[in-house]
């Protein structure tokens, strides 16, 4: 996007400082997206581990406890 903004020196409407300011702003926004994506991945991983725990078959533990109680 910034490459399409012609500078004053090339007959355009933007100064070097203005382009640099936009570049800084876009960099901050990009970093925000990266941070949010990492947080989302971590949250998804946490949910997946919770799902895996809930999927665990409780009858296995019950059978082991039952066998131990009979002995």
mmJSON file of the N, C-alpha and C atoms, coordinates in Angstrom:
{"data_MODEL":{"atom_site":{
"group_PDB":["ATOM","ATOM","ATOM","ATOM","ATOM","ATOM","ATOM","ATOM","ATOM","ATOM","ATOM","ATOM","ATOM","ATOM","ATOM","ATOM","ATOM","ATOM","ATOM","ATOM","ATOM","ATOM","ATOM","ATOM","ATOM","ATOM","ATOM","ATOM","ATOM","ATOM","ATOM","ATOM","ATOM","ATOM","ATOM","ATOM","ATOM","ATOM","ATOM","ATOM","ATOM","ATOM","ATOM","ATOM","ATOM","ATOM","ATOM","ATOM","ATOM","ATOM","ATOM","ATOM","ATOM","ATOM","ATOM","ATOM","ATOM","ATOM","ATOM","ATOM","ATOM","ATOM","ATOM","ATOM","ATOM","ATOM","ATOM","ATOM","ATOM","ATOM","ATOM","ATOM","ATOM","ATOM","ATOM","ATOM","ATOM","ATOM","ATOM","ATOM","ATOM","ATOM","ATOM","ATOM","ATOM","ATOM","ATOM","ATOM","ATOM","ATOM","ATOM","ATOM","ATOM","ATOM","ATOM","ATOM","ATOM","ATOM","ATOM","ATOM","ATOM","ATOM","ATOM","ATOM","ATOM","ATOM","ATOM","ATOM","ATOM","ATOM","ATOM","ATOM","ATOM","ATOM","ATOM","ATOM","ATOM","ATOM","ATOM","ATOM","ATOM","ATOM","ATOM","ATOM","ATOM","ATOM","ATOM","ATOM","ATOM","ATOM","ATOM","ATOM","ATOM","ATOM","ATOM","ATOM","ATOM","ATOM","ATOM","ATOM","ATOM","ATOM","ATOM","ATOM","ATOM","ATOM","ATOM","ATOM","ATOM","ATOM","ATOM","ATOM","ATOM","ATOM","ATOM","ATOM","ATOM","ATOM","ATOM","ATOM","ATOM","ATOM","ATOM","ATOM","ATOM","ATOM","ATOM","ATOM","ATOM","ATOM","ATOM","ATOM","ATOM","ATOM","ATOM","ATOM","ATOM","ATOM","ATOM","ATOM","ATOM","ATOM","ATOM","ATOM","ATOM","ATOM","ATOM","ATOM","ATOM","ATOM","ATOM","ATOM","ATOM","ATOM","ATOM","ATOM","ATOM","ATOM","ATOM","ATOM","ATOM","ATOM","ATOM","ATOM","ATOM","ATOM","ATOM","ATOM","ATOM","ATOM","ATOM","ATOM","ATOM"],
"id":[1,2,3,4,5,6,7,8,9,10,11,12,13,14,15,16,17,18,19,20,21,22,23,24,25,26,27,28,29,30,31,32,33,34,35,36,37,38,39,40,41,42,43,44,45,46,47,48,49,50,51,52,53,54,55,56,57,58,59,60,61,62,63,64,65,66,67,68,69,70,71,72,73,74,75,76,77,78,79,80,81,82,83,84,85,86,87,88,89,90,91,92,93,94,95,96,97,98,99,100,101,102,103,104,105,106,107,108,109,110,111,112,113,114,115,116,117,118,119,120,121,122,123,124,125,126,127,128,129,130,131,132,133,134,135,136,137,138,139,140,141,142,143,144,145,146,147,148,149,150,151,152,153,154,155,156,157,158,159,160,161,162,163,164,165,166,167,168,169,170,171,172,173,174,175,176,177,178,179,180,181,182,183,184,185,186,187,188,189,190,191,192,193,194,195,196,197,198,199,200,201,202,203,204,205,206,207,208,209,210,211,212,213],
"type_symbol":["N","C","C","N","C","C","N","C","C","N","C","C","N","C","C","N","C","C","N","C","C","N","C","C","N","C","C","N","C","C","N","C","C","N","C","C","N","C","C","N","C","C","N","C","C","N","C","C","N","C","C","N","C","C","N","C","C","N","C","C","N","C","C","N","C","C","N","C","C","N","C","C","N","C","C","N","C","C","N","C","C","N","C","C","N","C","C","N","C","C","N","C","C","N","C","C","N","C","C","N","C","C","N","C","C","N","C","C","N","C","C","N","C","C","N","C","C","N","C","C","N","C","C","N","C","C","N","C","C","N","C","C","N","C","C","N","C","C","N","C","C","N","C","C","N","C","C","N","C","C","N","C","C","N","C","C","N","C","C","N","C","C","N","C","C","N","C","C","N","C","C","N","C","C","N","C","C","N","C","C","N","C","C","N","C","C","N","C","C","N","C","C","N","C","C","N","C","C","N","C","C","N","C","C","N","C","C","N","C","C","N","C","C"],
"label_atom_id":["N","CA","C","N","CA","C","N","CA","C","N","CA","C","N","CA","C","N","CA","C","N","CA","C","N","CA","C","N","CA","C","N","CA","C","N","CA","C","N","CA","C","N","CA","C","N","CA","C","N","CA","C","N","CA","C","N","CA","C","N","CA","C","N","CA","C","N","CA","C","N","CA","C","N","CA","C","N","CA","C","N","CA","C","N","CA","C","N","CA","C","N","CA","C","N","CA","C","N","CA","C","N","CA","C","N","CA","C","N","CA","C","N","CA","C","N","CA","C","N","CA","C","N","CA","C","N","CA","C","N","CA","C","N","CA","C","N","CA","C","N","CA","C","N","CA","C","N","CA","C","N","CA","C","N","CA","C","N","CA","C","N","CA","C","N","CA","C","N","CA","C","N","CA","C","N","CA","C","N","CA","C","N","CA","C","N","CA","C","N","CA","C","N","CA","C","N","CA","C","N","CA","C","N","CA","C","N","CA","C","N","CA","C","N","CA","C","N","CA","C","N","CA","C","N","CA","C","N","CA","C","N","CA","C","N","CA","C","N","CA","C","N","CA","C","N","CA","C"],
"label_alt_id":[null,null,null,null,null,null,null,null,null,null,null,null,null,null,null,null,null,null,null,null,null,null,null,null,null,null,null,null,null,null,null,null,null,null,null,null,null,null,null,null,null,null,null,null,null,null,null,null,null,null,null,null,null,null,null,null,null,null,null,null,null,null,null,null,null,null,null,null,null,null,null,null,null,null,null,null,null,null,null,null,null,null,null,null,null,null,null,null,null,null,null,null,null,null,null,null,null,null,null,null,null,null,null,null,null,null,null,null,null,null,null,null,null,null,null,null,null,null,null,null,null,null,null,null,null,null,null,null,null,null,null,null,null,null,null,null,null,null,null,null,null,null,null,null,null,null,null,null,null,null,null,null,null,null,null,null,null,null,null,null,null,null,null,null,null,null,null,null,null,null,null,null,null,null,null,null,null,null,null,null,null,null,null,null,null,null,null,null,null,null,null,null,null,null,null,null,null,null,null,null,null,null,null,null,null,null,null,null,null,null,null,null,null],
"label_comp_id":["UNK","UNK","UNK","UNK","UNK","UNK","UNK","UNK","UNK","UNK","UNK","UNK","UNK","UNK","UNK","UNK","UNK","UNK","UNK","UNK","UNK","UNK","UNK","UNK","UNK","UNK","UNK","UNK","UNK","UNK","UNK","UNK","UNK","UNK","UNK","UNK","UNK","UNK","UNK","UNK","UNK","UNK","UNK","UNK","UNK","UNK","UNK","UNK","UNK","UNK","UNK","UNK","UNK","UNK","UNK","UNK","UNK","UNK","UNK","UNK","UNK","UNK","UNK","UNK","UNK","UNK","UNK","UNK","UNK","UNK","UNK","UNK","UNK","UNK","UNK","UNK","UNK","UNK","UNK","UNK","UNK","UNK","UNK","UNK","UNK","UNK","UNK","UNK","UNK","UNK","UNK","UNK","UNK","UNK","UNK","UNK","UNK","UNK","UNK","UNK","UNK","UNK","UNK","UNK","UNK","UNK","UNK","UNK","UNK","UNK","UNK","UNK","UNK","UNK","UNK","UNK","UNK","UNK","UNK","UNK","UNK","UNK","UNK","UNK","UNK","UNK","UNK","UNK","UNK","UNK","UNK","UNK","UNK","UNK","UNK","UNK","UNK","UNK","UNK","UNK","UNK","UNK","UNK","UNK","UNK","UNK","UNK","UNK","UNK","UNK","UNK","UNK","UNK","UNK","UNK","UNK","UNK","UNK","UNK","UNK","UNK","UNK","UNK","UNK","UNK","UNK","UNK","UNK","UNK","UNK","UNK","UNK","UNK","UNK","UNK","UNK","UNK","UNK","UNK","UNK","UNK","UNK","UNK","UNK","UNK","UNK","UNK","UNK","UNK","UNK","UNK","UNK","UNK","UNK","UNK","UNK","UNK","UNK","UNK","UNK","UNK","UNK","UNK","UNK","UNK","UNK","UNK","UNK","UNK","UNK","UNK","UNK","UNK"],
"label_asym_id":["A","A","A","A","A","A","A","A","A","A","A","A","A","A","A","A","A","A","A","A","A","A","A","A","A","A","A","A","A","A","A","A","A","A","A","A","A","A","A","A","A","A","A","A","A","A","A","A","A","A","A","A","A","A","A","A","A","A","A","A","A","A","A","A","A","A","A","A","A","A","A","A","A","A","A","A","A","A","A","A","A","A","A","A","A","A","A","A","A","A","A","A","A","A","A","A","A","A","A","A","A","A","A","A","A","A","A","A","A","A","A","A","A","A","A","A","A","A","A","A","A","A","A","A","A","A","A","A","A","A","A","A","A","A","A","A","A","A","A","A","A","A","A","A","A","A","A","A","A","A","A","A","A","A","A","A","A","A","A","A","A","A","A","A","A","A","A","A","A","A","A","A","A","A","A","A","A","A","A","A","A","A","A","A","A","A","A","A","A","A","A","A","A","A","A","A","A","A","A","A","A","A","A","A","A","A","A","A","A","A","A","A","A"],
"label_entity_id":["1","1","1","1","1","1","1","1","1","1","1","1","1","1","1","1","1","1","1","1","1","1","1","1","1","1","1","1","1","1","1","1","1","1","1","1","1","1","1","1","1","1","1","1","1","1","1","1","1","1","1","1","1","1","1","1","1","1","1","1","1","1","1","1","1","1","1","1","1","1","1","1","1","1","1","1","1","1","1","1","1","1","1","1","1","1","1","1","1","1","1","1","1","1","1","1","1","1","1","1","1","1","1","1","1","1","1","1","1","1","1","1","1","1","1","1","1","1","1","1","1","1","1","1","1","1","1","1","1","1","1","1","1","1","1","1","1","1","1","1","1","1","1","1","1","1","1","1","1","1","1","1","1","1","1","1","1","1","1","1","1","1","1","1","1","1","1","1","1","1","1","1","1","1","1","1","1","1","1","1","1","1","1","1","1","1","1","1","1","1","1","1","1","1","1","1","1","1","1","1","1","1","1","1","1","1","1","1","1","1","1","1","1"],
"label_seq_id":[1,1,1,2,2,2,3,3,3,4,4,4,5,5,5,6,6,6,7,7,7,8,8,8,9,9,9,10,10,10,11,11,11,12,12,12,13,13,13,14,14,14,15,15,15,16,16,16,17,17,17,18,18,18,19,19,19,20,20,20,21,21,21,22,22,22,23,23,23,24,24,24,25,25,25,26,26,26,27,27,27,28,28,28,29,29,29,30,30,30,31,31,31,32,32,32,33,33,33,34,34,34,35,35,35,36,36,36,37,37,37,38,38,38,39,39,39,40,40,40,41,41,41,42,42,42,43,43,43,44,44,44,45,45,45,46,46,46,47,47,47,48,48,48,49,49,49,50,50,50,51,51,51,52,52,52,53,53,53,54,54,54,55,55,55,56,56,56,57,57,57,58,58,58,59,59,59,60,60,60,61,61,61,62,62,62,63,63,63,64,64,64,65,65,65,66,66,66,67,67,67,68,68,68,69,69,69,70,70,70,71,71,71],
"pdbx_PDB_ins_code":[null,null,null,null,null,null,null,null,null,null,null,null,null,null,null,null,null,null,null,null,null,null,null,null,null,null,null,null,null,null,null,null,null,null,null,null,null,null,null,null,null,null,null,null,null,null,null,null,null,null,null,null,null,null,null,null,null,null,null,null,null,null,null,null,null,null,null,null,null,null,null,null,null,null,null,null,null,null,null,null,null,null,null,null,null,null,null,null,null,null,null,null,null,null,null,null,null,null,null,null,null,null,null,null,null,null,null,null,null,null,null,null,null,null,null,null,null,null,null,null,null,null,null,null,null,null,null,null,null,null,null,null,null,null,null,null,null,null,null,null,null,null,null,null,null,null,null,null,null,null,null,null,null,null,null,null,null,null,null,null,null,null,null,null,null,null,null,null,null,null,null,null,null,null,null,null,null,null,null,null,null,null,null,null,null,null,null,null,null,null,null,null,null,null,null,null,null,null,null,null,null,null,null,null,null,null,null,null,null,null,null,null,null],
"Cartn_x":[0.823,0.0,0.87,1.898,2.734,3.539,3.797,4.534,3.709,2.394,1.533,1.342,1.971,1.858,3.081,2.926,4.077,4.543,5.836,6.447,6.399,6.528,6.589,7.713,8.837,9.995,9.719,8.718,8.343,7.031,6.649,5.434,4.174,4.339,3.196,2.65,1.892,1.194,1.674,2.773,3.215,4.674,4.971,6.358,7.007,8.329,9.061,8.646,8.478,8.093,6.697,5.814,4.453,4.428,5.173,5.25,5.848,6.874,7.5,6.508,5.72,4.708,3.692,3.22,2.277,2.911,4.163,4.873,4.941,5.206,5.25,3.88,2.852,1.492,1.124,1.447,1.125,1.924,3.145,3.966,3.356,2.862,2.218,0.95,0.199,-1.025,-0.666,0.357,0.812,1.213,1.931,2.365,1.166,0.166,-1.054,-1.736,-1.807,-2.389,-1.597,-0.289,0.561,0.347,0.308,0.097,-1.257,-2.293,-3.625,-3.697,-3.036,-3.026,-2.329,-1.238,-0.529,-1.408,-2.099,-3.001,-4.129,-4.647,-5.736,-5.264,-4.045,-3.486,-3.33,-2.851,-2.687,-4.045,-5.044,-6.391,-6.973,-6.776,-7.256,-6.568,-5.282,-4.534,-5.078,-5.379,-5.951,-7.305,-8.127,-9.438,-9.291,-8.36,-8.146,-7.699,-6.843,-6.407,-7.561,-8.426,-9.602,-10.543,-10.7,-11.549,-10.969,-9.654,-9.003,-9.216,-9.155,-9.396,-10.841,-11.774,-13.18,-13.526,-12.774,-13.003,-12.512,-11.672,-11.093,-12.215,-12.072,-13.1,-13.018,-14.046,-14.007,-14.141,-14.59,-14.775,-13.441,-12.375,-11.054,-10.659,-10.807,-10.471,-11.404,-12.663,-13.623,-13.237,-12.905,-12.529,-11.287,-10.319,-9.095,-9.429,-10.254,-10.652,-11.46,-12.282,-13.096,-12.188,-11.234,-10.31,-9.518,-9.062,-8.316,-9.185,-10.455,-11.33,-11.66,-11.625,-11.931,-10.763,-9.578,-8.382,-8.304],
"Cartn_y":[-1.185,0.0,1.253,1.249,2.442,2.68,1.63,1.792,2.56,2.555,3.276,4.738,5.177,6.57,7.346,8.136,8.863,9.986,10.127,11.164,12.524,13.587,14.94,15.046,14.4,14.482,13.854,13.004,12.371,12.937,14.108,14.755,14.246,13.563,12.979,13.851,13.221,13.95,13.578,12.856,12.368,12.726,13.031,13.31,12.031,12.036,10.888,10.602,11.654,11.495,10.899,11.313,10.803,9.306,8.932,7.512,6.694,7.232,6.511,6.365,7.405,7.328,6.245,6.19,5.148,3.758,3.651,2.373,1.916,2.837,2.519,2.069,2.782,2.424,1.026,0.745,-0.557,-1.664,-1.37,-2.345,-2.689,-1.676,-1.907,-2.753,-2.48,-3.258,-4.696,-4.881,-6.235,-7.008,-6.349,-7.003,-7.375,-6.519,-6.806,-8.058,-8.184,-9.379,-10.627,-10.531,-11.676,-12.095,-11.119,-11.407,-12.066,-11.536,-12.11,-13.522,-13.765,-15.101,-16.1,-15.679,-16.555,-16.86,-15.851,-16.066,-17.015,-16.842,-17.7,-19.149,-19.355,-20.706,-21.342,-20.572,-21.091,-21.449,-20.617,-20.869,-22.133,-22.276,-23.471,-24.711,-24.614,-25.738,-26.115,-25.123,-25.385,-26.081,-25.591,-26.201,-27.631,-27.849,-29.202,-30.158,-29.705,-30.576,-30.864,-29.901,-30.131,-31.145,-31.021,-31.962,-33.369,-33.473,-34.784,-35.412,-34.606,-35.119,-35.583,-34.838,-35.196,-36.434,-36.667,-37.831,-39.121,-38.996,-40.164,-41.066,-42.336,-43.309,-43.574,-43.182,-43.362,-44.832,-45.679,-47.085,-47.775,-47.33,-47.919,-47.702,-46.477,-46.196,-46.953,-47.036,-47.762,-49.24,-49.826,-51.251,-51.503,-50.618,-50.774,-50.686,-49.708,-49.559,-50.78,-51.276,-52.461,-53.674,-53.887,-55.017,-54.878,-53.666,-53.453,-53.71,-53.4,-53.577,-55.048,-55.861,-57.267,-58.024,-57.573,-58.272,-58.27],
"Cartn_z":[0.0,0.0,0.0,0.841,0.936,-0.337,-1.092,-2.347,-3.376,-3.21,-4.149,-3.757,-2.666,-2.207,-2.701,-3.755,-4.302,-3.363,-3.269,-2.429,-3.119,-2.301,-2.859,-3.883,-3.579,-4.474,-5.838,-5.914,-7.186,-7.729,-7.235,-7.713,-7.031,-5.899,-5.199,-4.095,-3.222,-2.155,-0.756,-0.626,0.681,0.935,2.211,2.594,3.122,3.189,3.726,5.166,5.955,7.361,7.492,6.621,6.653,6.318,5.307,4.921,6.058,6.694,7.823,8.973,9.229,10.286,9.965,8.716,8.309,8.45,8.071,8.174,9.636,10.552,11.977,12.471,12.062,12.467,11.959,10.727,10.157,10.832,11.207,11.908,13.268,13.97,15.265,15.102,14.066,13.808,13.453,12.63,12.279,13.528,14.425,15.655,16.525,16.543,17.296,16.746,15.419,14.807,15.171,15.145,15.475,16.927,17.824,19.241,19.474,18.854,19.021,18.445,17.339,16.744,17.675,18.31,19.251,20.461,20.973,22.103,21.722,20.516,20.048,19.922,19.412,19.304,20.675,21.646,23.001,23.6,23.373,23.887,23.241,21.949,21.249,21.799,22.066,22.629,24.007,24.822,26.149,26.034,25.141,24.95,24.45,23.532,23.0,24.099,24.991,26.089,27.045,27.263,28.101,27.448,26.137,25.404,25.504,25.349,25.442,26.813,27.866,29.216,29.376,28.802,28.912,28.077,27.021,26.172,26.811,27.787,28.43,28.937,28.712,29.088,30.588,31.337,32.792,33.215,32.325,32.705,32.992,32.382,32.64,34.094,34.563,35.962,36.9,36.544,37.361,37.45,36.32,36.3,37.136,37.046,37.859,39.344,39.712,41.116,41.563,40.699,41.029,41.27,40.384,40.528,41.819,42.126,43.365,44.586,44.52,45.681,45.906,44.879,45.02,45.677,45.406,45.913,47.391],
"occupancy":[1.0,1.0,1.0,1.0,1.0,1.0,1.0,1.0,1.0,1.0,1.0,1.0,1.0,1.0,1.0,1.0,1.0,1.0,1.0,1.0,1.0,1.0,1.0,1.0,1.0,1.0,1.0,1.0,1.0,1.0,1.0,1.0,1.0,1.0,1.0,1.0,1.0,1.0,1.0,1.0,1.0,1.0,1.0,1.0,1.0,1.0,1.0,1.0,1.0,1.0,1.0,1.0,1.0,1.0,1.0,1.0,1.0,1.0,1.0,1.0,1.0,1.0,1.0,1.0,1.0,1.0,1.0,1.0,1.0,1.0,1.0,1.0,1.0,1.0,1.0,1.0,1.0,1.0,1.0,1.0,1.0,1.0,1.0,1.0,1.0,1.0,1.0,1.0,1.0,1.0,1.0,1.0,1.0,1.0,1.0,1.0,1.0,1.0,1.0,1.0,1.0,1.0,1.0,1.0,1.0,1.0,1.0,1.0,1.0,1.0,1.0,1.0,1.0,1.0,1.0,1.0,1.0,1.0,1.0,1.0,1.0,1.0,1.0,1.0,1.0,1.0,1.0,1.0,1.0,1.0,1.0,1.0,1.0,1.0,1.0,1.0,1.0,1.0,1.0,1.0,1.0,1.0,1.0,1.0,1.0,1.0,1.0,1.0,1.0,1.0,1.0,1.0,1.0,1.0,1.0,1.0,1.0,1.0,1.0,1.0,1.0,1.0,1.0,1.0,1.0,1.0,1.0,1.0,1.0,1.0,1.0,1.0,1.0,1.0,1.0,1.0,1.0,1.0,1.0,1.0,1.0,1.0,1.0,1.0,1.0,1.0,1.0,1.0,1.0,1.0,1.0,1.0,1.0,1.0,1.0,1.0,1.0,1.0,1.0,1.0,1.0,1.0,1.0,1.0,1.0,1.0,1.0,1.0,1.0,1.0,1.0,1.0,1.0],
"B_iso_or_equiv":[0.0,0.0,0.0,0.0,0.0,0.0,0.0,0.0,0.0,0.0,0.0,0.0,0.0,0.0,0.0,0.0,0.0,0.0,0.0,0.0,0.0,0.0,0.0,0.0,0.0,0.0,0.0,0.0,0.0,0.0,0.0,0.0,0.0,0.0,0.0,0.0,0.0,0.0,0.0,0.0,0.0,0.0,0.0,0.0,0.0,0.0,0.0,0.0,0.0,0.0,0.0,0.0,0.0,0.0,0.0,0.0,0.0,0.0,0.0,0.0,0.0,0.0,0.0,0.0,0.0,0.0,0.0,0.0,0.0,0.0,0.0,0.0,0.0,0.0,0.0,0.0,0.0,0.0,0.0,0.0,0.0,0.0,0.0,0.0,0.0,0.0,0.0,0.0,0.0,0.0,0.0,0.0,0.0,0.0,0.0,0.0,0.0,0.0,0.0,0.0,0.0,0.0,0.0,0.0,0.0,0.0,0.0,0.0,0.0,0.0,0.0,0.0,0.0,0.0,0.0,0.0,0.0,0.0,0.0,0.0,0.0,0.0,0.0,0.0,0.0,0.0,0.0,0.0,0.0,0.0,0.0,0.0,0.0,0.0,0.0,0.0,0.0,0.0,0.0,0.0,0.0,0.0,0.0,0.0,0.0,0.0,0.0,0.0,0.0,0.0,0.0,0.0,0.0,0.0,0.0,0.0,0.0,0.0,0.0,0.0,0.0,0.0,0.0,0.0,0.0,0.0,0.0,0.0,0.0,0.0,0.0,0.0,0.0,0.0,0.0,0.0,0.0,0.0,0.0,0.0,0.0,0.0,0.0,0.0,0.0,0.0,0.0,0.0,0.0,0.0,0.0,0.0,0.0,0.0,0.0,0.0,0.0,0.0,0.0,0.0,0.0,0.0,0.0,0.0,0.0,0.0,0.0,0.0,0.0,0.0,0.0,0.0,0.0],
"pdbx_formal_charge":[null,null,null,null,null,null,null,null,null,null,null,null,null,null,null,null,null,null,null,null,null,null,null,null,null,null,null,null,null,null,null,null,null,null,null,null,null,null,null,null,null,null,null,null,null,null,null,null,null,null,null,null,null,null,null,null,null,null,null,null,null,null,null,null,null,null,null,null,null,null,null,null,null,null,null,null,null,null,null,null,null,null,null,null,null,null,null,null,null,null,null,null,null,null,null,null,null,null,null,null,null,null,null,null,null,null,null,null,null,null,null,null,null,null,null,null,null,null,null,null,null,null,null,null,null,null,null,null,null,null,null,null,null,null,null,null,null,null,null,null,null,null,null,null,null,null,null,null,null,null,null,null,null,null,null,null,null,null,null,null,null,null,null,null,null,null,null,null,null,null,null,null,null,null,null,null,null,null,null,null,null,null,null,null,null,null,null,null,null,null,null,null,null,null,null,null,null,null,null,null,null,null,null,null,null,null,null,null,null,null,null,null,null],
"auth_seq_id":[1,1,1,2,2,2,3,3,3,4,4,4,5,5,5,6,6,6,7,7,7,8,8,8,9,9,9,10,10,10,11,11,11,12,12,12,13,13,13,14,14,14,15,15,15,16,16,16,17,17,17,18,18,18,19,19,19,20,20,20,21,21,21,22,22,22,23,23,23,24,24,24,25,25,25,26,26,26,27,27,27,28,28,28,29,29,29,30,30,30,31,31,31,32,32,32,33,33,33,34,34,34,35,35,35,36,36,36,37,37,37,38,38,38,39,39,39,40,40,40,41,41,41,42,42,42,43,43,43,44,44,44,45,45,45,46,46,46,47,47,47,48,48,48,49,49,49,50,50,50,51,51,51,52,52,52,53,53,53,54,54,54,55,55,55,56,56,56,57,57,57,58,58,58,59,59,59,60,60,60,61,61,61,62,62,62,63,63,63,64,64,64,65,65,65,66,66,66,67,67,67,68,68,68,69,69,69,70,70,70,71,71,71],
"auth_comp_id":["UNK","UNK","UNK","UNK","UNK","UNK","UNK","UNK","UNK","UNK","UNK","UNK","UNK","UNK","UNK","UNK","UNK","UNK","UNK","UNK","UNK","UNK","UNK","UNK","UNK","UNK","UNK","UNK","UNK","UNK","UNK","UNK","UNK","UNK","UNK","UNK","UNK","UNK","UNK","UNK","UNK","UNK","UNK","UNK","UNK","UNK","UNK","UNK","UNK","UNK","UNK","UNK","UNK","UNK","UNK","UNK","UNK","UNK","UNK","UNK","UNK","UNK","UNK","UNK","UNK","UNK","UNK","UNK","UNK","UNK","UNK","UNK","UNK","UNK","UNK","UNK","UNK","UNK","UNK","UNK","UNK","UNK","UNK","UNK","UNK","UNK","UNK","UNK","UNK","UNK","UNK","UNK","UNK","UNK","UNK","UNK","UNK","UNK","UNK","UNK","UNK","UNK","UNK","UNK","UNK","UNK","UNK","UNK","UNK","UNK","UNK","UNK","UNK","UNK","UNK","UNK","UNK","UNK","UNK","UNK","UNK","UNK","UNK","UNK","UNK","UNK","UNK","UNK","UNK","UNK","UNK","UNK","UNK","UNK","UNK","UNK","UNK","UNK","UNK","UNK","UNK","UNK","UNK","UNK","UNK","UNK","UNK","UNK","UNK","UNK","UNK","UNK","UNK","UNK","UNK","UNK","UNK","UNK","UNK","UNK","UNK","UNK","UNK","UNK","UNK","UNK","UNK","UNK","UNK","UNK","UNK","UNK","UNK","UNK","UNK","UNK","UNK","UNK","UNK","UNK","UNK","UNK","UNK","UNK","UNK","UNK","UNK","UNK","UNK","UNK","UNK","UNK","UNK","UNK","UNK","UNK","UNK","UNK","UNK","UNK","UNK","UNK","UNK","UNK","UNK","UNK","UNK","UNK","UNK","UNK","UNK","UNK","UNK"],
"auth_asym_id":["A","A","A","A","A","A","A","A","A","A","A","A","A","A","A","A","A","A","A","A","A","A","A","A","A","A","A","A","A","A","A","A","A","A","A","A","A","A","A","A","A","A","A","A","A","A","A","A","A","A","A","A","A","A","A","A","A","A","A","A","A","A","A","A","A","A","A","A","A","A","A","A","A","A","A","A","A","A","A","A","A","A","A","A","A","A","A","A","A","A","A","A","A","A","A","A","A","A","A","A","A","A","A","A","A","A","A","A","A","A","A","A","A","A","A","A","A","A","A","A","A","A","A","A","A","A","A","A","A","A","A","A","A","A","A","A","A","A","A","A","A","A","A","A","A","A","A","A","A","A","A","A","A","A","A","A","A","A","A","A","A","A","A","A","A","A","A","A","A","A","A","A","A","A","A","A","A","A","A","A","A","A","A","A","A","A","A","A","A","A","A","A","A","A","A","A","A","A","A","A","A","A","A","A","A","A","A","A","A","A","A","A","A"],
"auth_atom_id":["N","CA","C","N","CA","C","N","CA","C","N","CA","C","N","CA","C","N","CA","C","N","CA","C","N","CA","C","N","CA","C","N","CA","C","N","CA","C","N","CA","C","N","CA","C","N","CA","C","N","CA","C","N","CA","C","N","CA","C","N","CA","C","N","CA","C","N","CA","C","N","CA","C","N","CA","C","N","CA","C","N","CA","C","N","CA","C","N","CA","C","N","CA","C","N","CA","C","N","CA","C","N","CA","C","N","CA","C","N","CA","C","N","CA","C","N","CA","C","N","CA","C","N","CA","C","N","CA","C","N","CA","C","N","CA","C","N","CA","C","N","CA","C","N","CA","C","N","CA","C","N","CA","C","N","CA","C","N","CA","C","N","CA","C","N","CA","C","N","CA","C","N","CA","C","N","CA","C","N","CA","C","N","CA","C","N","CA","C","N","CA","C","N","CA","C","N","CA","C","N","CA","C","N","CA","C","N","CA","C","N","CA","C","N","CA","C","N","CA","C","N","CA","C","N","CA","C","N","CA","C","N","CA","C","N","CA","C","N","CA","C","N","CA","C","N","CA","C"],
"pdbx_PDB_model_num":[1,1,1,1,1,1,1,1,1,1,1,1,1,1,1,1,1,1,1,1,1,1,1,1,1,1,1,1,1,1,1,1,1,1,1,1,1,1,1,1,1,1,1,1,1,1,1,1,1,1,1,1,1,1,1,1,1,1,1,1,1,1,1,1,1,1,1,1,1,1,1,1,1,1,1,1,1,1,1,1,1,1,1,1,1,1,1,1,1,1,1,1,1,1,1,1,1,1,1,1,1,1,1,1,1,1,1,1,1,1,1,1,1,1,1,1,1,1,1,1,1,1,1,1,1,1,1,1,1,1,1,1,1,1,1,1,1,1,1,1,1,1,1,1,1,1,1,1,1,1,1,1,1,1,1,1,1,1,1,1,1,1,1,1,1,1,1,1,1,1,1,1,1,1,1,1,1,1,1,1,1,1,1,1,1,1,1,1,1,1,1,1,1,1,1,1,1,1,1,1,1,1,1,1,1,1,1,1,1,1,1,1,1]
}}}
